Amino acid sequence: MTRSGDLRHDRAVVDGLIAAGRYQEAQRRLSSASGAQEQALVAYLAQVEARPASSVAEHNLAAFLGDQGLHAASEGAARRAFAKGGDAPETWLVLGRALVNQYGFDAAEQALRGAIARRPTYGEALRELAQLIWMRTADAEAATAPVRAALDQAPGDAGLKRLLGLVMEFAGADPREIWRVLAEGGPIQDPQLHLSAVGAALGFDRDLALRHALAAFAGAPDHPVIALKLAEVLMMRGDLERAATVLADVRLPPEDQNLLAHRATLERLAGAPTGAGLNDYDAFVQGAPIDAPPGWSDLAAYLRDLATALRAMHRLRTHPIGQSLRHGSQTPVNLTQVDDPAVQAFFTAVDGPIRRYMARLGAGTDPLRRRNTGDYRIIGCWSVLLSPGGFHASHVHPQGWLSSACHIELPEATQAGGREGWLALGSPPGAYAVPTPPERHERPEPGRLVLFPSYMWHQTLPFAGPDDRLTIAFDLIPT
């Protein structure tokens, strides 16, 4: 098993050396490493050494380090880029991201505002700033203010309109209000803006949503995300034949998880031609306890230490923008990049259950089994702390092959006889012409890991009571 973004060669030491600007020592530490990421880092360090006065070389190093999860080192390189005369908004964005991942939220907000001061309509920086403000304050007006200010300077900017609509959506705005923002200023011309309008219109007028979906498709018929959204709207309306035609022509690889999710929905609505097909919950959804990792006497003792470590990382007030969770927080940093012993031991604790899942899954010709190699790589891992009343909206994980939910601490409501706080699978988002309730429910238990295909619709049901719900989730791909 390997982890995405894991520079496995003395990671903490290398991070410290680069953060201090001791590039030659860092290169010596990495000289015996053979991994592609380590060799790429050596190349970036060499560029800085060869061009010691170049702010661009330092920026490139900072951006690469941030992508690899070396956030202190990324911050150091970004600040050295400034010291060498750099002042690019892109470098301020890199610095802001590095600071967020080190929980320096005040400084991160200043850095992101610095990026926007240098480029007032910088979409990436505006999204990061709006999200940070929202997660820290749960204040919709404060979160949307930077985007509205940018739109005042560029009122016709379709990208900024889409961003404002997105922030409003995750801040809980009424879909009609979001639609009015997207449609303001005359007929929509941009296919991507039509796509955003589809999502808003589905909240109050499916006929309007279809018109936007058809307009988006007419403007960009080869855009796969637009085609998938059109197929989704058609399926919601019960027009399965047209939806099947659209899906058959979508230009995506056959293993694309979004494509598979929509095909699974079509199978459910139309009836799978042979057996359970993509929706084979008995074969594809498996739950089991994780192993107690070395260093802990039993699983209960390990879960207590893991919960303590995770709770220390949940320092934000509410959910991020563009994710499935509502009314809770998500760790900003990929847990594969966290050095805490209990967090690192998690990857040992889940290795056995993952391999046993793959062995039980076996080989086959379906989109899940045909990729099963028996080995894997984790490409993302995060923790979620749901507050009472919190939930995950139905979603899939486009980058994965297998996805997961591992329950660490649970509210009493999950064991109270109903299904509050349970994992529910198989129900696509939105209202369909025929009911599409969940087809599988998994009862959470502390230390229980549930694995399932990344294309499978899944959600967490809301729960009541005074307690919160702490979990870890990750995606993996076969290697």
Secondary structure, DSSP 8 states (H G I E B T S, - for coil): -EETT---SSHHHHHHHHHTT-HHHHHHHHTT--SHHHHHHHHHHHHHHHSTT-HHHHHHHHHHHHHTT-HHHHHHHHHHHHHTT---HHHHHHHHHHHHTTT-HHHHHHHHHHHHHHSTT-HHHHHHHHHHHHHHH--HHHHHHHHHHHHHHSTT-HHHHHHHHHHHHHTT--HHHHHHHHHTTSS---HHHHHHHHHHHTTT-HHHHHHHHHHHHHH-TT-HHHHHHHHHHHHHTT-HHHHHHHHHT--S-TT-HHHHHHHHHHHHHH--SSTTGGG-HHHH-EEEE----TT-SSHHHHHHHHHHHHHHH---SS--TTSSEEEEEE-SS-GGG---HHHHHHHHHHHHHHHHHHHHH---SSTTGGG--S-EEEEEEEEEEEEEEEEEEEE--TT-SEEEEEEEE--GGGGSSS-TT-EEES--SS--SS----SEEE---TTEEEEEETTS-EEE----SS--EEEEEEEEEE-
